[in-house]
Amino acid sequence: MSVAGTHACLETVYRTEARRVLATLIRLLGGFDAAEEALHEAFAAAAEQWPRQGLPANPYSWLVSAGRFRTIDCWRREARLAGTLPELLALSEQTAEPITPEDIADDELRLIFVCCHAALAPDARIALTLREVGGLTTEEIARAYLTPAPTIAQRIVRAKAKIRDEAIPYEVPDRNQLPARLESALQVIYLIFNEGYAATQGPSLTRADLCAEAIRLGRLVVDLLDQPEAHGLLALMLLHEARRATRVDANGDLVLLEDQDRSLWDRGLIGEANGLIGRALASRQVGPYILQAAIASIHAEAASTADTDWTQIVALYDVLGRVAASPVVTLNRAAAIGMRDGPQAGLTAIEDVIAQGSLDGYHLAHAARADMLRRLGLAEAARVSYQRALDLTRQPAERRFLETRLDQLSEHRTLRD
């Protein structure tokens, strides 16, 4: 193979193997910082040796060995570690047997679970997961979340320090701990997806790169851990992703579900998601992600808003409210009631939710109320709610949509007068 060909192979290996190599090096070397340095050393060695020696039969194992032994040699040379040579000798003699695919899978799971540990702050979990599992640079994460790169770097540093100082174990949780730990990991992945699906800031409503990364992480968890809720989350993300291209028009303006061109929805992703839902439901372990995916599937399979099985959607929200109660779930159920029973019933249900107080600062609650009022012909009351929603959101696409609704109400009043 030519030198250019070897370098191209090296770049491919970096894209496909770097995160797996890092996960194993963290286990072998006992920490993030040492493993990241070892990863850089391993690829530096590969860039030097592979053009002369050719691509190894197993690049992953070669890189793990190179990174591990270069790091241990470095430690041995450092005078400050002179008193720990027996421990270093033992470390260098570990894992003489070849690493199996099962070992690799376990290492990847360990990395996911430690990055998503509930002891870390949510923003730190997201940053650390994108950096260490997703392989994004600090600058890429900062751009994605419109946050200064030093702030992201500090979050990552603090998260690693907390893992080290609190001795958070680098391990796959046992059966008793798995549900809670898996919930935290899935939550982090869904938070990443949600920021891509409906960005809280920035000029665009959607961020394809974050959606893609969350789906990749979701697939990784499903491949590594056959758990119904993991299948449910992946299915939910795929169903949302299937219609992402129709959620905004050519100008980047918001298009509501009822107005989207369903012929453009990705039927391949919808079919894959439905298969995952079937597998998850067959386990008879119903969790919040499975239920949300089932609701999204009903929307995806309906030919139009009018043909949507709103009775089934309300029933699924009833179950979801028992499994994972939240004000937003109650709001979504209220909106579905409005579609099933008419805008007056929907308005009553939505106002009941808002009256409880927890969603008074949530722009979508006021937008939902405004929509029911508009459908009832109560233009002035709808105007007040649309304005309240507009005051609460900073997302440009959502603001343009709400401003358009207000303009339409003004035009209607002018024509009526």
C-alpha positions as CSV (number, residue, x, y, z in Angstrom):
1,M,0.0,0.0,0.0
2,S,1.2,3.5,-0.8
3,V,2.1,6.0,1.8
4,A,-1.0,8.1,0.8
5,G,-3.1,5.0,1.1
6,T,-1.8,4.1,4.5
7,H,-2.5,7.7,5.7
8,A,-6.0,7.4,4.4
9,C,-6.5,4.1,6.2
10,L,-5.1,5.7,9.4
11,E,-7.7,8.5,9.1
12,T,-10.5,5.9,8.7
13,V,-9.2,3.9,11.7
14,Y,-9.2,7.1,13.7
15,R,-12.9,7.8,12.9
16,T,-14.0,4.2,13.5
17,E,-11.7,3.0,16.3
18,A,-10.5,6.0,18.4
19,R,-13.4,6.0,20.9
20,R,-13.2,2.2,21.4
21,V,-9.5,2.4,21.9
22,L,-10.0,5.2,24.4
23,A,-12.6,3.2,26.3
24,T,-10.2,0.3,26.7
25,L,-7.2,2.6,27.6
26,I,-9.3,4.2,30.4
27,R,-9.8,0.8,31.9
28,L,-6.2,-0.3,31.5
29,L,-4.6,3.0,32.7
30,G,-7.2,4.0,35.3
31,G,-8.2,7.5,34.2
32,F,-9.3,9.8,31.4
33,D,-6.2,12.0,31.3
34,A,-3.7,9.1,31.0
35,A,-5.9,7.4,28.5
36,E,-6.3,10.5,26.3
37,E,-2.6,11.0,26.3
38,A,-2.0,7.4,25.4
39,L,-4.5,7.6,22.6
40,H,-2.5,10.5,21.1
41,E,0.7,8.6,21.5
42,A,-0.7,5.5,19.9
43,F,-1.9,7.4,16.8
44,A,1.4,9.3,16.6
45,A,3.2,5.9,16.6
46,A,0.8,4.6,14.0
47,A,1.5,7.6,11.7
48,E,5.2,6.9,12.0
49,Q,5.2,3.1,11.6
50,W,2.3,2.1,9.5
51,P,3.5,3.8,6.3
52,R,6.7,1.7,6.6
53,Q,5.3,-1.5,8.1
54,G,1.9,-1.6,6.6
55,L,-1.5,-1.7,8.2
56,P,-1.7,-4.2,11.1
57,A,-4.1,-7.0,11.0
58,N,-6.0,-5.7,14.0
59,P,-5.6,-1.9,14.2
60,Y,-7.6,-1.7,17.4
61,S,-5.3,-4.1,19.4
62,W,-2.2,-2.5,17.9
63,L,-3.3,1.0,19.1
64,V,-4.3,-0.2,22.5
65,S,-0.9,-1.9,23.0
66,A,1.1,1.0,21.6
67,G,-0.7,3.5,23.8
68,R,-0.6,1.5,26.9
69,F,3.1,0.6,26.8
70,R,4.2,4.0,25.7
71,T,2.4,5.5,28.7
72,I,3.9,3.0,31.1
73,D,7.4,3.6,29.7
74,C,6.8,7.3,30.2
75,W,5.7,6.7,33.8
76,R,8.8,4.6,34.5
77,R,11.1,7.4,33.3
78,E,9.5,9.9,35.6
79,A,11.5,10.2,38.8
80,R,8.4,11.1,40.8
81,L,7.0,7.6,40.2
82,A,10.1,5.9,41.3
83,G,8.3,4.6,44.4
84,T,5.5,3.0,42.4
85,L,7.6,0.8,40.1
86,P,6.2,-2.5,41.5
87,E,2.7,-1.3,40.7
88,L,3.8,-0.2,37.2
89,L,5.4,-3.6,36.7
90,A,2.1,-5.3,37.6
91,L,0.2,-2.9,35.3
92,S,2.5,-3.7,32.4
93,E,2.0,-7.4,32.8
94,Q,-1.8,-7.2,32.8
95,T,-4.0,-8.3,29.9
96,A,-1.5,-10.5,28.1
97,E,-4.4,-12.3,26.5
98,P,-5.9,-10.8,23.3
99,I,-8.9,-8.5,24.0
100,T,-12.1,-10.1,22.9
101,P,-15.1,-8.3,21.2
102,E,-16.9,-8.8,24.5
103,D,-14.2,-6.9,26.3
104,I,-14.5,-4.0,23.8
105,A,-18.3,-3.9,24.2
106,D,-17.9,-3.8,28.0
107,D,-15.3,-1.0,27.8
108,E,-17.7,1.1,25.6
109,L,-20.5,0.5,28.0
110,R,-18.3,1.5,30.9
111,L,-17.4,4.7,29.2
112,I,-21.0,5.6,28.5
113,F,-22.1,4.9,32.1
114,V,-19.3,6.8,33.7
115,C,-19.8,9.9,31.4
116,C,-23.5,9.8,32.2
117,H,-23.3,9.2,35.9
118,A,-26.0,10.9,37.8
119,A,-23.5,12.3,40.3
120,L,-22.4,14.7,37.6
121,A,-24.3,17.9,36.7
122,P,-26.5,17.5,33.6
123,D,-24.6,20.0,31.5
124,A,-21.3,18.3,32.5
125,R,-22.8,14.9,31.6
126,I,-23.7,16.2,28.1
127,A,-20.3,17.8,27.5
128,L,-18.3,14.8,28.8
129,T,-20.4,12.3,26.7
130,L,-20.1,14.3,23.5
131,R,-16.3,14.7,24.1
132,E,-15.4,11.2,25.3
133,V,-18.0,9.0,23.7
134,G,-19.0,11.1,20.7
135,G,-15.5,12.2,19.9
136,L,-16.5,15.9,19.4
137,T,-13.8,18.5,20.1
138,T,-14.4,21.1,22.8
139,E,-14.9,23.7,20.1
140,E,-17.5,21.6,18.3
141,I,-19.5,21.2,21.5
142,A,-19.2,24.9,22.2
143,R,-20.5,25.7,18.7
144,A,-23.4,23.3,19.1
145,Y,-24.6,24.8,22.4
146,L,-23.6,28.4,21.6
147,T,-21.4,28.4,24.7
148,P,-17.9,29.7,25.0
149,A,-15.3,26.9,24.5
150,P,-13.6,27.7,27.8
151,T,-16.9,27.1,29.6
152,I,-17.3,23.7,27.9
153,A,-13.7,22.9,28.8
154,Q,-14.3,23.8,32.4
155,R,-17.3,21.5,32.5
156,I,-15.3,18.6,31.2
157,V,-12.4,19.2,33.5
158,R,-14.7,19.5,36.5
159,A,-16.6,16.3,35.5
160,K,-13.3,14.4,35.2
161,A,-12.2,15.7,38.6
162,K,-15.4,14.6,40.2
163,I,-15.1,11.2,38.7
164,R,-11.6,10.9,40.1
165,D,-12.1,12.5,43.5
166,E,-15.3,10.6,44.2
167,A,-13.9,7.4,42.8
168,I,-16.9,6.9,40.5
169,P,-16.4,3.3,39.3
170,Y,-15.5,2.7,35.7
171,E,-17.8,-0.3,35.4
172,V,-21.0,-1.6,33.9
173,P,-23.6,-1.3,36.7
174,D,-24.9,-4.5,38.3
175,R,-28.4,-5.7,37.8
176,N,-29.8,-3.8,40.8
177,Q,-28.2,-0.5,39.8
178,L,-28.8,-0.8,36.0
179,P,-32.3,0.7,35.7
180,A,-31.3,4.0,37.4
181,R,-28.0,4.2,35.7
182,L,-29.4,3.4,32.3
183,E,-32.1,6.1,32.8
184,S,-29.4,8.7,33.3
185,A,-27.5,7.6,30.2
186,L,-30.7,7.6,28.1
187,Q,-31.6,11.0,29.5
188,V,-28.3,12.5,28.4
189,I,-28.7,11.1,24.9
190,Y,-32.2,12.4,24.6
191,L,-31.1,15.9,25.9
192,I,-28.5,16.0,23.1
193,F,-31.2,14.9,20.6
194,N,-33.7,17.5,21.8
195,E,-31.2,20.3,21.4
196,G,-30.8,19.2,17.8
197,Y,-34.5,18.7,17.2
198,A,-35.6,22.0,18.7
199,A,-32.6,24.2,19.4
200,T,-33.1,26.5,22.4
201,Q,-30.8,29.2,20.8
202,G,-29.4,30.1,17.5
203,P,-30.8,31.0,14.1
204,S,-32.0,27.5,13.1
205,L,-34.8,25.5,14.7
206,T,-33.0,22.2,14.1
207,R,-29.4,21.0,14.4
208,A,-28.8,18.0,12.1
209,D,-25.4,17.3,13.6
210,L,-26.6,17.0,17.2
211,C,-29.6,14.8,16.1
212,A,-27.2,12.5,14.1
213,E,-24.8,12.2,17.1
214,A,-27.6,11.4,19.5
215,I,-29.0,8.7,17.2
216,R,-25.5,7.3,16.8
217,L,-25.1,7.1,20.6
218,G,-28.6,5.6,20.8
219,R,-27.6,2.9,18.3
220,L,-24.5,2.2,20.3
221,V,-26.4,1.6,23.5
222,V,-28.9,-0.6,21.7
223,D,-26.1,-2.7,20.2
224,L,-24.3,-3.0,23.5
225,L,-27.2,-3.4,25.8
226,D,-30.4,-5.1,24.9
227,Q,-32.8,-3.1,27.0
228,P,-36.4,-2.2,26.1
229,E,-36.1,1.5,27.1
230,A,-33.0,1.8,24.9
231,H,-35.0,0.5,22.0
232,G,-37.8,2.9,22.9
233,L,-35.5,5.9,22.9
234,L,-33.8,5.0,19.6
235,A,-37.3,4.5,18.0
236,L,-38.5,7.8,19.4
237,M,-35.5,9.7,17.9
238,L,-35.8,7.9,14.6
239,L,-39.5,8.8,14.3
240,H,-38.7,12.5,15.0
241,E,-35.7,12.4,12.6
242,A,-37.9,10.9,9.9
243,R,-39.8,14.2,9.6
244,R,-37.1,16.7,10.4
245,A,-36.7,17.9,6.9
246,T,-40.4,18.9,6.8
247,R,-40.4,20.8,10.1
248,V,-39.2,24.0,8.5
249,D,-39.8,25.5,5.1
250,A,-37.2,26.8,2.6
251,N,-36.9,30.0,4.6
252,G,-36.3,28.2,7.9
253,D,-39.7,29.0,9.2
254,L,-41.6,26.5,11.4
255,V,-44.1,24.2,9.8
256,L,-46.6,22.6,12.1
257,L,-47.3,18.8,12.1
258,E,-50.7,19.3,10.5
259,D,-49.1,21.2,7.6
260,Q,-46.1,19.0,6.9
261,D,-45.8,17.1,3.6
262,R,-46.0,13.6,4.9
263,S,-45.0,12.2,1.5
264,L,-41.5,13.5,2.3
265,W,-41.2,11.7,5.6
266,D,-38.5,9.0,5.7
267,R,-40.4,5.7,5.6
268,G,-37.2,3.7,6.1
269,L,-36.6,5.3,9.5
270,I,-40.3,5.0,10.4
271,G,-40.2,1.3,9.6
272,E,-37.0,0.8,11.6
273,A,-38.5,2.6,14.5
274,N,-41.7,0.5,14.4
275,G,-39.6,-2.6,14.5
276,L,-37.8,-1.4,17.6
277,I,-41.1,-0.5,19.3
278,G,-42.4,-4.0,18.5
279,R,-39.3,-5.6,20.1
280,A,-39.6,-3.3,23.2
281,L,-43.3,-4.0,23.7
282,A,-42.7,-7.7,23.4
283,S,-40.7,-7.5,26.6
284,R,-43.8,-6.3,28.4
285,Q,-41.6,-3.7,30.2
286,V,-43.3,-0.5,29.4
287,G,-41.3,2.7,30.1
288,P,-41.6,6.4,29.2
289,Y,-39.5,6.2,26.0
290,I,-41.4,3.3,24.6
291,L,-44.7,5.0,25.3
292,Q,-43.5,8.3,23.7
293,A,-42.3,6.3,20.7
294,A,-45.7,4.6,20.4
295,I,-47.4,8.0,20.3
296,A,-44.9,9.3,17.7
297,S,-45.6,6.1,15.6
298,I,-49.3,6.8,15.5
299,H,-48.6,10.3,14.1
300,A,-46.1,8.8,11.6
301,E,-48.5,6.2,10.3
302,A,-51.5,8.6,10.0
303,A,-52.3,9.9,6.5
304,S,-53.3,13.3,8.0
305,T,-54.1,15.1,11.2
306,A,-57.7,14.3,10.7
307,D,-57.0,10.6,10.2
308,T,-54.9,10.4,13.4
309,D,-56.1,8.0,16.1
310,W,-56.4,10.7,18.8
311,T,-58.3,8.3,21.1
312,Q,-55.3,6.0,21.2
313,I,-52.9,8.9,21.7
314,V,-54.9,10.1,24.7
315,A,-54.9,6.6,26.1
316,L,-51.2,6.3,25.7
317,Y,-50.7,9.7,27.4
318,D,-52.8,8.3,30.3
319,V,-50.4,5.5,30.7
320,L,-47.4,7.8,30.3
321,G,-48.8,10.0,33.0
322,R,-48.9,7.0,35.4
323,V,-45.4,5.8,34.4
324,A,-43.6,9.2,34.3
325,A,-45.9,12.0,35.4
326,S,-44.8,15.5,34.5
327,P,-46.6,18.8,33.7
328,V,-45.4,18.6,30.0
329,V,-47.0,15.1,29.7
330,T,-50.2,16.5,31.1
331,L,-50.1,19.5,28.7
332,N,-49.5,17.1,25.7
333,R,-52.5,15.0,26.8
334,A,-54.6,18.2,27.1
335,A,-53.7,19.2,23.5
336,A,-54.6,15.7,22.3
337,I,-57.9,16.0,24.0
338,G,-58.5,19.1,22.0
339,M,-57.9,17.2,18.8
340,R,-60.1,14.3,20.0
341,D,-63.0,16.2,21.6
342,G,-62.8,19.6,20.1
343,P,-61.1,23.0,21.0
344,Q,-63.4,23.8,24.0
345,A,-62.5,20.5,25.7
346,G,-58.8,21.1,24.8
347,L,-59.0,24.7,26.1
348,T,-60.4,23.6,29.4
349,A,-57.8,20.9,29.9
350,I,-54.9,23.2,28.9
351,E,-56.1,26.0,31.3
352,D,-56.3,23.4,34.1
353,V,-52.6,22.6,33.5
354,I,-51.5,26.2,33.3
355,A,-53.5,27.0,36.5
356,Q,-51.3,24.6,38.4
357,G,-48.5,27.1,38.0
358,S,-45.5,25.0,36.9
359,L,-45.9,25.8,33.2
360,D,-46.7,29.4,33.5
361,G,-43.2,30.3,32.1
362,Y,-43.4,27.6,29.4
363,H,-44.0,29.2,26.0
364,L,-45.5,26.1,24.4
365,A,-48.3,26.0,27.1
366,H,-49.4,29.5,26.2
367,A,-49.1,28.7,22.5
368,A,-51.3,25.6,22.9
369,R,-53.9,27.7,24.8
370,A,-53.8,30.4,22.1
371,D,-54.3,27.8,19.4
372,M,-57.5,26.4,21.1
373,L,-58.8,30.0,21.5
374,R,-58.1,30.7,17.8
375,R,-60.0,27.6,16.8
376,L,-62.9,28.8,18.9
377,G,-62.9,32.2,17.2
378,L,-61.8,34.0,20.4
379,A,-59.3,36.2,18.6
380,E,-58.6,38.8,21.4
381,A,-58.0,36.1,24.0
382,A,-55.8,34.2,21.5
383,R,-53.8,37.3,20.9
384,V,-53.0,37.7,24.6
385,S,-51.8,34.0,24.8
386,Y,-49.8,34.2,21.6
387,Q,-48.1,37.4,22.9
388,R,-47.3,35.7,26.2
389,A,-45.7,32.8,24.3
390,L,-43.8,35.2,22.2
391,D,-42.5,37.0,25.3
392,L,-41.2,33.7,26.7
393,T,-39.3,32.3,23.7
394,R,-36.0,33.5,22.2
395,Q,-35.8,30.9,19.4
396,P,-36.0,32.9,16.1
397,A,-38.0,30.3,14.1
398,E,-40.6,30.0,16.9
399,R,-40.7,33.8,17.3
400,R,-41.4,34.2,13.6
401,F,-44.2,31.6,13.8
402,L,-45.9,33.3,16.7
403,E,-45.5,36.8,15.1
404,T,-47.2,35.4,12.0
405,R,-50.1,34.1,14.1
406,L,-50.5,37.5,15.7
407,D,-50.4,39.2,12.3
408,Q,-53.1,36.8,11.0
409,L,-55.3,37.7,14.0
410,S,-54.8,41.4,13.3
411,E,-55.7,40.9,9.6
412,H,-58.8,39.0,10.6
413,R,-59.9,41.7,13.0
414,T,-59.3,44.4,10.3
415,L,-61.4,42.5,7.8
416,R,-64.2,42.0,10.4
417,D,-64.2,45.7,11.3
